[in-house]
Amino acid sequence: MEALQAALLDGNHKAAVIEARRLLTEGLPREALVTEGLAPAMRCLDAKCTIRSFNLLEIMLVGRAVTGVVHELYPDGDPPGTGLATLVIASLEGDVHDLGKNIVKMVLIGRGYRVIDCGKDCPVDVLVETAVREKAAGVLISGLISSIIPRVRQVRPALTAAGFAHVPILVGGAALKQCSASDLNVDAVAETAFDGAHAVDAWFGSPS
């Protein structure tokens, strides 16, 4: 697993996929590669981010490598539940930026969560319908532009109307982190992708 973790942390997409293939060929279960390979690598990146010795390019490259390994492990779609929560994530209608969303998604997948991505420019009703269909434990929203703030405020009432009032909402992104949770009618506002992961861990239990 050390070689896989090193390739991930180097942001070496090709080497990470090759190493994942090798481990699968040796008979290691896919779930072990997630919990013993991806998750520890993401925790190491988390620690670097905590002390601010990182840059956006590094996170993007690691995220790309994690994405490649996840696709190698689960080519037919998202990984099944690993004992951790199922989350739904989106950039809401009017926001076509998804870099931040994608980074958060990869961080959470690397930590062992099942993340359903509704994509960018996503209508509120689609986000809520997906949360209900997937029995999501939490809803995550990324927002780069301030014009989507009114739509963010619509998510809580829409979840409540669908019988999902209990589901916590986490938001982040350049526009949304300028607001308070109460202003947005959500449970928490994350400053960074890893702040968001910490909030999710606090809600649903840290990965081992």
N, CA, C and O of each residue as an XYZ file, in Angstrom:
832
protein
N       0.821     -1.209      0.000
C       0.000      0.000      0.000
C       0.862      1.269      0.000
O       0.423      2.336     -0.429
N       2.108      1.123      0.496
C       2.964      2.310      0.577
C       3.222      2.907     -0.796
O       3.248      4.127     -0.958
N       3.414      2.033     -1.792
C       3.680      2.530     -3.143
C       2.460      3.254     -3.704
O       2.597      4.271     -4.384
N       1.269      2.731     -3.421
C       0.046      3.384     -3.883
C      -0.113      4.739     -3.207
O      -0.422      5.735     -3.862
N       0.097      4.773     -1.915
C      -0.026      6.039     -1.194
C       0.979      7.072     -1.712
O       0.640      8.245     -1.870
N       2.219      6.634     -1.976
C       3.248      7.554     -2.467
C       2.872      8.114     -3.830
O       3.039      9.307     -4.082
N       2.363      7.251     -4.712
C       1.960      7.715     -6.043
C       0.817      8.719     -5.946
O       0.798      9.715     -6.669
N      -0.137      8.457     -5.052
C      -1.255      9.386     -4.865
C      -0.753     10.739     -4.367
O      -1.137     11.780     -4.899
N       0.102     10.722     -3.351
C       0.570     11.974     -2.763
C       1.495     12.744     -3.705
O       1.635     13.962     -3.591
N       2.126     12.021     -4.638
C       2.930     12.689     -5.667
C       2.051     13.261     -6.772
O       2.529     13.997     -7.635
N       0.769     12.921     -6.743
C      -0.125     13.349     -7.814
C       0.169     12.643     -9.121
O      -0.131     13.159    -10.197
N       0.762     11.451     -9.024
C       1.164     10.697    -10.217
C       0.006      9.771    -10.620
O      -0.089      8.633    -10.161
N      -0.848     10.280    -11.470
C      -2.057      9.565    -11.877
C      -1.727      8.205    -12.476
O      -2.316      7.199    -12.081
N      -0.808      8.160    -13.407
C      -0.484      6.914    -14.109
C       0.076      5.878    -13.143
O      -0.352      4.724    -13.154
N       1.031      6.281    -12.309
C       1.647      5.336    -11.371
C       0.626      4.826    -10.357
O       0.655      3.652     -9.988
N      -0.271      5.695     -9.907
C      -1.276      5.283     -8.925
C      -2.211      4.228     -9.521
O      -2.531      3.240     -8.860
N      -2.647      4.433    -10.761
C      -3.539      3.468    -11.410
C      -2.824      2.142    -11.627
O      -3.408      1.081    -11.407
N      -1.559      2.191    -12.059
C      -0.794      0.960    -12.275
C      -0.652      0.184    -10.968
O      -0.801     -1.037    -10.937
N      -0.362      0.909     -9.894
C      -0.194      0.251     -8.595
C      -1.513     -0.343     -8.109
O      -1.532     -1.429     -7.529
N      -2.608      0.364     -8.342
C      -3.924     -0.170     -7.958
C      -4.221     -1.451     -8.731
O      -4.729     -2.416     -8.161
N      -3.908     -1.466    -10.027
C      -4.121     -2.665    -10.828
C      -3.298     -3.830    -10.292
O      -3.779     -4.961    -10.214
N      -2.047     -3.538     -9.922
C      -1.174     -4.592     -9.411
C      -1.742     -5.190     -8.123
O      -1.750     -6.409     -7.950
N      -2.210     -4.339     -7.234
C      -2.753     -4.812     -5.963
C      -4.022     -5.630     -6.174
O      -4.248     -6.628     -5.491
N      -4.847     -5.199     -7.126
C      -6.051     -5.971     -7.444
C      -5.683     -7.344     -7.999
O      -6.304     -8.348     -7.649
N      -4.674     -7.384     -8.861
C      -4.221     -8.648     -9.450
C      -3.710     -9.598     -8.371
O      -3.853    -10.815     -8.483
N      -3.112     -9.028     -7.324
C      -2.601     -9.846     -6.221
C      -3.722    -10.324     -5.294
O      -3.477    -11.076     -4.351
N      -4.942     -9.883     -5.569
C      -6.069    -10.388     -4.803
C      -6.551     -9.502     -3.678
O      -7.430     -9.907     -2.917
N      -6.007     -8.313     -3.548
C      -6.488     -7.421     -2.500
C      -7.887     -6.915     -2.844
O      -8.136     -6.528     -3.986
N      -8.798     -6.911     -1.882
C     -10.166     -6.429     -2.156
C     -10.190     -4.934     -2.415
O      -9.368     -4.185     -1.888
N     -11.133     -4.515     -3.223
C     -11.254     -3.097     -3.558
C     -11.431     -2.230     -2.310
O     -10.859     -1.146     -2.205
N     -12.235     -2.732     -1.368
C     -12.492     -1.950     -0.164
C     -11.207     -1.691      0.609
O     -11.057     -0.635      1.224
N     -10.269     -2.653      0.584
C      -8.995     -2.469      1.289
C      -8.169     -1.363      0.638
O      -7.480     -0.610      1.326
N      -8.242     -1.271     -0.684
C      -7.506     -0.211     -1.359
C      -8.057      1.160     -0.989
O      -7.310      2.135     -0.909
N      -9.370      1.232     -0.762
C      -9.964      2.499     -0.334
C      -9.553      2.838      1.085
O      -9.083      3.944      1.349
N      -9.729      1.885      2.010
C      -9.514      2.180      3.429
C      -8.039      2.202      3.828
O      -7.655      2.927      4.746
N      -7.201      1.402      3.132
C      -5.794      1.304      3.503
C      -4.859      2.029      2.537
O      -3.675      2.206      2.824
N      -5.401      2.450      1.384
C      -4.590      3.169      0.409
C      -5.033      4.606      0.236
O      -4.285      5.535      0.538
N      -6.260      4.789     -0.257
C      -6.758      6.141     -0.506
C      -6.921      6.942      0.783
O      -6.477      8.087      0.862
N      -7.549      6.351      1.784
C      -7.853      7.098      3.007
C      -6.593      7.599      3.723
O      -6.544      8.774      4.087
N      -5.573      6.759      3.940
C      -4.355      7.271      4.583
C      -3.660      8.357      3.768
O      -3.112      9.302      4.335
N      -3.680      8.228      2.445
C      -3.068      9.257      1.606
C      -3.776     10.590      1.779
O      -3.132     11.635      1.870
N      -5.108     10.553      1.823
C      -5.854     11.791      1.998
C      -5.644     12.380      3.387
O      -5.667     13.599      3.552
N      -5.439     11.527      4.385
C      -5.154     12.050      5.727
C      -3.791     12.745      5.758
O      -3.619     13.755      6.440
N      -2.827     12.198      5.018
C      -1.508     12.853      4.931
C      -1.630     14.220      4.262
O      -1.016     15.189      4.707
N      -2.421     14.295      3.194
C      -2.628     15.578      2.525
C      -3.359     16.544      3.449
O      -3.072     17.741      3.470
N      -4.291     16.014      4.201
C      -5.022     16.811      5.179
C      -4.055     17.453      6.163
O      -4.167     18.642      6.463
N      -3.101     16.668      6.668
C      -2.138     17.190      7.633
C      -1.291     18.302      7.019
O      -0.991     19.297      7.679
N      -0.914     18.131      5.773
C      -0.138     19.185      5.106
C      -0.952     20.460      4.960
O      -0.438     21.564      5.138
N      -2.236     20.292      4.632
C      -3.093     21.459      4.486
C      -3.275     22.188      5.814
O      -3.384     23.414      5.855
N      -3.304     21.418      6.894
C      -3.486     22.013      8.206
C      -2.353     22.976      8.533
O      -2.575     24.012      9.161
N      -1.134     22.634      8.104
C      -0.004     23.517      8.386
C       0.288     24.456      7.207
O       1.305     25.149      7.179
N      -0.636     24.458      6.237
C      -0.587     25.392      5.104
C       0.615     25.189      4.179
O       0.979     26.097      3.432
N       1.240     23.994      4.222
C       2.372     23.753      3.320
C       1.886     23.034      2.064
O       2.350     21.939      1.746
N       0.949     23.658      1.356
C       0.375     23.042      0.171
C       0.028     24.138     -0.832
O       0.066     25.327     -0.517
N      -0.306     23.714     -2.030
C      -0.821     24.661     -3.016
C      -1.970     23.997     -3.780
O      -2.144     22.779     -3.740
N      -2.738     24.819     -4.467
C      -3.921     24.320     -5.152
C      -3.563     23.290     -6.204
O      -4.280     22.302     -6.364
N      -2.455     23.499     -6.935
C      -2.063     22.537     -7.965
C      -1.811     21.162     -7.349
O      -2.195     20.141     -7.920
N      -1.172     21.142     -6.195
C      -0.910     19.869     -5.534
C      -2.221     19.139     -5.223
O      -2.341     17.939     -5.474
N      -3.190     19.855     -4.683
C      -4.468     19.231     -4.357
C      -5.160     18.732     -5.618
O      -5.746     17.649     -5.619
N      -5.096     19.515     -6.693
C      -5.719     19.111     -7.946
C      -5.090     17.826     -8.486
O      -5.797     16.932     -8.952
N      -3.752     17.738     -8.422
C      -3.070     16.559     -8.945
C      -3.385     15.321     -8.107
O      -3.609     14.235     -8.641
N      -3.398     15.501     -6.797
C      -3.755     14.376     -5.935
C      -5.200     13.957     -6.208
O      -5.497     12.766     -6.302
N      -6.092     14.936     -6.334
C      -7.486     14.631     -6.629
C      -7.633     13.866     -7.933
O      -8.431     12.933     -8.026
N      -6.864     14.262     -8.938
C      -6.916     13.560    -10.232
C      -6.429     12.119    -10.073
O      -7.005     11.201    -10.657
N      -5.376     11.921     -9.288
C      -4.865     10.567     -9.071
C      -5.879      9.719     -8.321
O      -6.088      8.552     -8.655
N      -6.512     10.306     -7.302
C      -7.540      9.576     -6.556
C      -8.696      9.204     -7.476
O      -9.203      8.084     -7.420
N      -9.114     10.148     -8.327
C     -10.192      9.888     -9.274
C      -9.847      8.710    -10.172
O     -10.683      7.840    -10.420
N      -8.608      8.688    -10.658
C      -8.179      7.604    -11.527
C      -8.235      6.256    -10.846
O      -8.657      5.266    -11.445
N      -7.809      6.213     -9.593
C      -7.831      4.944     -8.855
C      -9.268      4.517     -8.569
O      -9.601      3.341     -8.715
N     -10.121      5.456     -8.165
C     -11.519      5.120     -7.907
C     -12.172      4.551     -9.166
O     -12.925      3.579     -9.095
N     -11.881      5.162    -10.325
C     -12.451      4.660    -11.577
C     -11.904      3.274    -11.891
O     -12.626      2.424    -12.412
N     -10.640      3.045    -11.580
C     -10.052      1.726    -11.806
C     -10.714      0.673    -10.912
O     -10.951     -0.456    -11.340
N     -11.004      1.051     -9.684
C     -11.606      0.115     -8.741
C     -13.080     -0.133     -9.042
O     -13.581     -1.248     -8.901
N     -13.764      0.933     -9.460
C     -15.218      0.857     -9.667
C     -15.579      1.459    -11.030
O     -16.180      2.532    -11.094
N     -15.217      0.777    -12.109
C     -15.439      1.342    -13.450
C     -16.908      1.528    -13.810
O     -17.232      2.296    -14.716
N     -17.789      0.840    -13.117
C     -19.213      0.924    -13.448
C     -19.954      1.987    -12.650
O     -21.171      2.126    -12.774
N     -19.228      2.732    -11.838
C     -19.898      3.780    -11.070
C     -19.258      4.003     -9.724
O     -18.142      3.550     -9.467
N     -19.982      4.715     -8.855
C     -19.464      5.067     -7.555
C     -19.235      3.828     -6.703
O     -19.947      2.834     -6.846
N     -18.235      3.882     -5.810
C     -18.005      2.744     -4.922
C     -19.195      2.515     -4.009
O     -19.898      3.461     -3.653
N     -19.427      1.261     -3.625
C     -20.512      0.992     -2.686
C     -20.180      1.548     -1.314
O     -19.056      1.983     -1.068
N     -21.151      1.532     -0.430
C     -20.915      2.029      0.907
C     -19.794      1.272      1.594
O     -19.686      0.054      1.452
N     -18.954      1.989      2.343
C     -17.854      1.377      3.065
C     -18.106      1.416      4.561
O     -17.177      1.277      5.356
N     -19.357      1.606      4.946
C     -19.677      1.729      6.349
C     -19.821      3.179      6.772
O     -20.342      3.471      7.848
N     -19.354      4.092      5.918
C     -19.506      5.515      6.197
C     -20.720      6.054      5.437
O     -21.369      5.333      4.679
N     -21.005      7.317      5.655
C     -22.244      7.909      5.157
C     -22.245      8.093      3.639
O     -21.199      8.191      2.997
N     -23.466      8.135      3.090
C     -23.669      8.543      1.703
C     -23.976     10.042      1.691
O     -24.829     10.518      2.440
N     -23.269     10.773      0.834
C     -23.430     12.216      0.717
C     -23.788     12.580     -0.710
O     -23.395     11.892     -1.652
N     -24.540     13.668     -0.868
C     -24.869     14.192     -2.195
C     -24.252     15.579     -2.318
O     -24.360     16.392     -1.400
N     -23.608     15.850     -3.446
C     -22.908     17.123     -3.633
C     -23.288     17.732     -4.974
O     -23.583     17.009     -5.926
N     -23.281     19.071     -5.056
C     -23.611     19.756     -6.313
C     -23.135     21.196     -6.268
O     -22.923     21.766     -5.197
N     -22.973     21.773     -7.449
C     -22.940     23.225     -7.637
C     -24.316     23.586     -8.192
O     -24.746     23.023     -9.200
N     -25.008     24.521     -7.543
C     -26.406     24.766     -7.880
C     -26.595     25.513     -9.196
O     -25.669     26.113     -9.741
N     -27.818     25.452     -9.676
C     -28.191     26.073    -10.943
C     -27.726     27.524    -10.997
O     -27.969     28.305    -10.077
N     -27.054     27.868    -12.092
C     -26.498     29.200    -12.251
C     -25.003     29.249    -12.016
O     -24.342     30.220    -12.385
N     -24.461     28.195    -11.396
C     -23.021     28.120    -11.125
C     -22.441     26.963    -11.927
O     -22.729     25.799    -11.652
N     -21.627     27.293    -12.916
C     -21.068     26.260    -13.787
C     -19.625     25.926    -13.406
O     -18.908     25.287    -14.177
N     -19.207     26.354    -12.231
C     -17.849     26.065    -11.760
C     -17.884     24.814    -10.892
O     -18.726     24.698    -10.002
N     -16.979     23.884    -11.146
C     -17.020     22.650    -10.365
C     -15.670     22.181     -9.848
O     -15.564     21.067     -9.337
N     -14.630     23.011     -9.971
C     -13.313     22.598     -9.478
C     -13.363     22.335     -7.974
O     -12.927     21.284     -7.504
N     -13.907     23.317     -7.215
C     -13.977     23.148     -5.770
C     -14.810     21.939     -5.385
O     -14.439     21.177     -4.493
N     -15.944     21.766     -6.066
C     -16.811     20.608     -5.803
C     -16.061     19.310     -6.034
O     -16.160     18.378     -5.236
N     -15.324     19.249     -7.107
C     -14.620     18.022     -7.442
C     -13.520     17.707     -6.422
O     -13.287     16.544     -6.095
N     -12.851     18.742     -5.924
C     -11.822     18.521     -4.910
C     -12.453     17.968     -3.634
O     -11.947     17.009     -3.051
N     -13.556     18.575     -3.204
C     -14.243     18.087     -2.012
C     -14.683     16.645     -2.200
O     -14.522     15.821     -1.300
N     -15.231     16.342     -3.351
C     -15.689     14.980     -3.640
C     -14.540     13.986     -3.502
O     -14.707     12.934     -2.886
N     -13.383     14.304     -4.064
C     -12.263     13.380     -4.013
C     -11.720     13.229     -2.596
O     -11.325     12.136     -2.190
N     -11.701     14.319     -1.854
C     -11.259     14.237     -0.457
C     -12.160     13.281      0.320
O     -11.675     12.441      1.078
N     -13.459     13.412      0.131
C     -14.403     12.591      0.880
C     -14.395     11.130      0.427
O     -14.493     10.225      1.256
N     -14.280     10.895     -0.871
C     -14.162      9.523     -1.366
C     -12.897      8.888     -0.813
O     -12.901      7.727     -0.405
N     -11.812      9.659     -0.802
C     -10.553      9.148     -0.271
C     -10.640      8.792      1.204
O      -9.891      7.943      1.687
N     -11.548      9.435      1.916
C     -11.728      9.151      3.347
C     -12.722      8.017      3.588
O     -12.931      7.601      4.728
N     -13.335      7.516      2.511
C     -14.199      6.358      2.646
C     -15.679      6.628      2.543
O     -16.484      5.713      2.716
N     -16.065      7.880      2.260
C     -17.487      8.181      2.102
C     -17.955      7.824      0.695
O     -17.167      7.795     -0.251
N     -19.253      7.554      0.579
C     -19.877      7.377     -0.729
C     -20.454      8.734     -1.125
O     -21.295      9.285     -0.416
N     -20.001      9.270     -2.260
C     -20.392     10.618     -2.665
C     -21.093     10.557     -4.023
O     -20.522     10.095     -5.011
N     -22.329     11.026     -4.051
C     -23.101     11.094     -5.290
C     -23.001     12.521     -5.816
O     -23.408     13.464     -5.138
N     -22.465     12.680     -7.011
C     -22.214     13.998     -7.593
C     -23.340     14.366     -8.558
O     -23.526     13.715     -9.586
N     -24.086     15.412     -8.219
C     -25.165     15.896     -9.098
C     -24.650     16.861    -10.161
O     -25.425     17.339    -10.989
N     -23.363     17.148    -10.144
C     -22.772     17.984    -11.169
C     -22.915     19.475    -10.896
O     -23.251     19.896     -9.789
N     -22.650     20.263    -11.937
C     -22.754     21.720    -11.832
C     -24.063     22.183    -12.470
O     -24.729     21.430    -13.181
N     -24.416     23.453    -12.195
C     -25.651     24.029    -12.740
C     -26.854     23.140    -12.398
O     -27.729     22.910    -13.232
N     -26.877     22.644    -11.150
C     -27.876     21.652    -10.728
C     -29.083     22.330    -10.088
O     -28.919     23.066     -9.115
N     -30.281     22.105    -10.599
C     -31.485     22.654     -9.969
C     -31.667     22.113     -8.553
O     -31.276     20.984     -8.257
N     -32.257     22.919     -7.691
C     -32.480     22.509     -6.306
C     -33.313     21.242     -6.241
O     -33.027     20.355     -5.436
N     -34.351     21.140     -7.082
C     -35.211     19.960     -7.004
C     -34.469     18.687     -7.388
O     -34.758     17.620     -6.848
N     -33.517     18.782     -8.312
C     -32.720     17.606     -8.684
C     -31.828     17.188     -7.522
O     -31.696     15.999     -7.231
N     -31.217     18.164     -6.859
C     -30.385     17.866     -5.701
C     -31.201     17.155     -4.617
O     -30.759     16.153     -4.054
N     -32.379     17.678     -4.336
C     -33.228     17.102     -3.287
C     -33.733     15.722     -3.699
O     -33.729     14.797     -2.887
N     -34.162     15.574     -4.935
C     -34.627     14.269     -5.415
C     -33.523     13.221     -5.294
O     -33.783     12.075     -4.926
N     -32.293     13.620     -5.605
C     -31.168     12.692     -5.501
C     -30.903     12.328     -4.055
O     -30.641     11.165     -3.747
N     -30.970     13.306     -3.164
C     -30.754     13.036     -1.745
C     -31.778     12.038     -1.219
O     -31.439     11.135     -0.454
N     -33.019     12.205     -1.629
C     -34.083     11.292     -1.189
C     -33.871      9.898     -1.783
O     -33.949      8.894     -1.075
N     -33.603      9.849     -3.081
C     -33.432      8.555     -3.754
C     -32.269      7.756     -3.171
O     -32.365      6.541     -2.994
N     -31.166      8.453     -2.875
C     -29.959      7.782     -2.382
C     -29.945      7.642     -0.870
O     -28.991      7.113     -0.300
N     -31.020      8.122     -0.207
C     -31.091      8.100      1.257
C     -29.856      8.748      1.867
O     -29.225      8.201      2.771
N     -29.529      9.919      1.353
C     -28.311     10.618      1.755
C     -28.358     11.019      3.226
O     -29.407     11.382      3.758
N     -27.195     10.943      3.867
C     -27.066     11.389      5.258
C     -26.725     12.867      5.327
O     -26.923     13.504      6.362
N     -26.211     13.422      4.224
C     -25.844     14.829      4.209
C     -25.858     15.387      2.805
O     -25.704     14.650      1.831
N     -26.046     16.705      2.702
C     -26.063     17.410      1.415
C     -24.958     18.457      1.431
O     -24.828     19.216      2.392
N     -24.160     18.497      0.360
C     -23.046     19.426      0.243
C     -23.246     20.296     -0.989
O     -23.649     19.814     -2.048
N     -22.958     21.580     -0.836
C     -23.137     22.531     -1.935
C     -21.883     23.368     -2.085
O     -21.369     23.910     -1.108
N     -21.390     23.472     -3.314
C     -20.252     24.335     -3.617
C     -20.743     25.539     -4.410
O     -21.524     25.394     -5.350
N     -20.281     26.729     -4.029
C     -20.740     27.931     -4.720
C     -19.641     28.957     -4.908
O     -19.032     29.418     -3.943
N     -19.395     29.305     -6.152
C     -18.343     30.282     -6.442
C     -18.900     31.679     -6.670
O     -18.193     32.669     -6.482
N     -20.166     31.766     -7.075
C     -20.732     33.074     -7.415
C     -21.908     33.399     -6.497
O     -22.689     32.524     -6.124
N     -22.013     34.678     -6.143
C     -22.994     35.094     -5.133
C     -24.441     34.992     -5.625
O     -25.362     34.963     -4.809
N     -24.654     34.939     -6.920
C     -26.021     34.903     -7.442
C     -26.766     33.627     -7.063
O     -27.990     33.575     -7.180
N     -26.042     32.586     -6.605
C     -26.739     31.342     -6.243
C     -27.182     31.343     -4.780
O     -27.846     30.403     -4.344
N     -26.831     32.368     -4.020
C     -27.176     32.380     -2.592
C     -28.681     32.178     -2.360
O     -29.051     31.406     -1.476
N     -29.565     32.849     -3.127
C     -30.998     32.594     -2.918
C     -31.379     31.127     -3.122
O     -32.267     30.618     -2.438
N     -30.716     30.447     -4.053
C     -31.018     29.035     -4.279
C     -30.524     28.172     -3.116
O     -31.169     27.193     -2.740
N     -29.384     28.543     -2.557
C     -28.888     27.804     -1.397
C     -29.920     27.862     -0.275
O     -30.172     26.864      0.401
N     -30.514     29.037     -0.083
C     -31.510     29.198      0.984
C     -32.777     28.371      0.743
O     -33.548     28.121      1.669
N     -32.982     27.949     -0.506
C     -34.160     27.151     -0.837
C     -33.983     25.667     -0.515
O     -34.962     24.921     -0.473
N     -32.749     25.240     -0.291
C     -32.486     23.809     -0.144
C     -33.120     23.255      1.126
O     -33.742     22.194      1.089
N     -32.976     23.949      2.239
C     -33.546     23.461      3.504
C     -35.074     23.275      3.420
O     -35.571     22.209      3.783
N     -35.824     24.277      2.955
C     -37.269     24.061      2.832
C     -37.623     22.916      1.882
O     -38.581     22.179      2.115
N     -36.844     22.774      0.816
C     -37.127     21.706     -0.141
C     -36.863     20.334      0.482
O     -37.623     19.392      0.256
N     -35.797     20.219      1.259
C     -35.519     18.956      1.942
C     -36.613     18.657      2.972
O     -37.053     17.516      3.113
N     -37.039     19.694      3.684
C     -38.080     19.515      4.691
C     -39.377     19.031      4.046
O     -40.038     18.130      4.563
N     -39.732     19.633      2.922
C     -40.950     19.232      2.215
C     -40.877     17.793      1.729
O     -41.900     17.123      1.588
N     -39.657     17.323      1.473
C     -39.468     15.950      0.996
C     -39.306     14.955      2.144
O     -39.061     13.771      1.912
N     -39.442     15.434      3.377
C     -39.308     14.550      4.525
C     -37.882     14.331      4.965
O     -37.601     13.381      5.697
N     -36.973     15.191      4.535
C     -35.555     15.048      4.858
C     -35.051     16.245      5.671
O     -33.926     16.708      5.481
N     -35.897     16.736      6.574
C     -35.512     17.882      7.398
C     -34.319     17.565      8.291
O     -33.603     18.472      8.716
N     -34.101     16.282      8.578
C     -33.027     15.881      9.482
C     -31.651     15.913      8.831
O     -30.643     15.824      9.532
N     -31.585     16.038      7.518
C     -30.314     15.933      6.797
C     -29.530     17.242      6.913
O     -30.039     18.291      6.518
N     -28.309     17.207      7.441
C     -27.513     18.427      7.547
C     -27.003     18.902      6.187
O     -26.780     18.103      5.278
N     -26.825     20.209      6.070
C     -26.350     20.824      4.832
C     -25.029     21.522      5.112
O     -24.924     22.321      6.043
N     -24.022     21.217      4.303
C     -22.703     21.843      4.389
C     -22.433     22.574      3.088
O     -22.646     22.021      2.009
N     -21.965     23.814      3.178
C     -21.652     24.579      1.968
C     -20.233     25.117      2.039
O     -19.643     25.224      3.114
N     -19.698     25.454      0.869
C     -18.375     26.047      0.786
C     -18.170     26.669     -0.576
O     -19.021     26.553     -1.457
N     -17.049     27.324     -0.744
C     -16.772     28.005     -2.005
C     -16.635     29.500     -1.782
O     -17.064     30.032     -0.758
N     -16.035     30.164     -2.746
C     -15.665     31.570     -2.595
C     -16.824     32.462     -2.189
O     -16.665     33.333     -1.332
N     -17.993     32.257     -2.795
C     -19.135     33.118     -2.487
C     -19.785     32.744     -1.167
O     -20.130     33.619     -0.372
N     -19.953     31.456     -0.930
C     -20.726     31.015      0.219
C     -19.972     31.174      1.528
O     -20.589     31.396      2.570
N     -18.652     31.065      1.495
C     -17.917     31.172      2.755
C     -17.838     32.618      3.262
O     -17.309     32.870      4.345
N     -18.360     33.555      2.483
C     -18.468     34.934      2.954
C     -19.723     35.126      3.815
O     -19.896     36.174      4.438
N     -20.586     34.124      3.847
C     -21.852     34.209      4.577
C     -21.805     33.306      5.803
O     -20.974     32.403      5.894
N     -22.703     33.562      6.735
C     -22.823     32.692      7.899
C     -23.795     31.557      7.592
O     -24.590     31.636      6.655
N     -23.715     30.502      8.400
C     -24.623     29.375      8.213
C     -26.081     29.805      8.363
O     -26.944     29.353      7.610
N     -26.354     30.668      9.322
C     -27.737     31.112      9.523
C     -28.235     31.939      8.343
O     -29.402     31.841      7.962
N     -27.350     32.759      7.759
C     -27.736     33.544      6.586
C     -28.146     32.652      5.420
O     -29.040     32.992      4.644
N     -27.480     31.508      5.309
C     -27.715     30.612      4.179
C     -28.740     29.527      4.497
O     -29.124     28.760      3.614
N     -29.187     29.457      5.752
C     -30.146     28.442      6.179
C     -29.554     27.038      6.038
O     -30.221     26.108      5.585
N     -28.276     26.908      6.441
C     -27.576     25.624      6.387
C     -26.976     25.333      7.762
O     -27.085     26.135      8.690
N     -26.345     24.169      7.868
C     -25.781     23.765      9.161
C     -24.342     24.202      9.359
O     -23.925     24.454     10.489
N     -23.577     24.298      8.288
C     -22.167     24.664      8.427
C     -21.637     25.229      7.121
O     -22.096     24.883      6.032
N     -20.645     26.119      7.269
C     -19.944     26.699      6.127
C     -18.473     26.338      6.259
O     -17.857     26.629      7.284
N     -17.898     25.706      5.235
C     -16.509     25.262      5.273
C     -15.604     26.278      4.592
O     -15.929     26.809      3.531
N     -14.475     26.536      5.213
C     -13.489     27.450      4.648
C     -12.694     26.783      3.529
O     -12.374     27.418      2.524
N     -12.376     25.493      3.708
C     -11.604     24.727      2.724
C     -12.224     23.340      2.567
O     -13.138     22.962      3.301
N     -11.703     22.589      1.588
C     -12.190     21.224      1.374
C     -11.984     20.370      2.613
O     -12.850     19.570      2.966
N     -10.848     20.532      3.276
C     -10.576     19.701      4.440
C     -11.358     20.164      5.660
O     -11.700     19.349      6.517
N     -11.647     21.451      5.754
C     -12.571     21.902      6.800
C     -13.919     21.207      6.621
O     -14.543     20.774      7.590
N     -14.353     21.109      5.373
C     -15.607     20.426      5.090
C     -15.548     18.962      5.472
O     -16.504     18.426      6.034
N     -14.424     18.305      5.170
C     -14.273     16.900      5.537
C     -14.315     16.726      7.051
O     -14.887     15.757      7.552
N     -13.716     17.653      7.774
C     -13.734     17.569      9.237
C     -15.160     17.718      9.772
O     -15.549     17.033     10.717
N     -15.924     18.606      9.169
C     -17.316     18.773      9.585
C     -18.111     17.498      9.338
O     -18.899     17.076     10.184
N     -17.902     16.886      8.177
C     -18.590     15.635      7.854
C     -18.184     14.543      8.847
O     -19.032     13.785      9.319
N     -16.891     14.463      9.161
C     -16.429     13.478     10.139
C     -17.105     13.697     11.497
O     -17.491     12.741     12.169
N     -17.243     14.959     11.887
C     -17.873     15.252     13.178
C     -19.331     14.812     13.203
O     -19.843     14.384     14.238
N     -19.996     14.920     12.054
C     -21.406     14.535     11.971
C     -21.578     13.027     11.938
O     -22.468     12.485     12.593
N     -20.731     12.352     11.178
C     -20.991     10.946     10.865
C     -19.928      9.979     11.375
O     -20.042      8.772     11.160
N     -18.901     10.486     12.044
C     -17.885      9.608     12.595
C     -16.649      9.564     11.729
O     -16.723      9.240     10.544
N     -15.494      9.894     12.326
C     -14.249      9.923     11.573
C     -13.911      8.550     11.040
O     -14.127      7.545     11.717
N     -13.367      8.501      9.801
C     -12.903      7.221      9.301
C     -11.739      6.708     10.133
O     -10.937      7.493     10.638
N     -11.648      5.418     10.273
C     -10.569      4.836     11.084
C      -9.270      4.869     10.327
O      -8.244      4.424     10.842
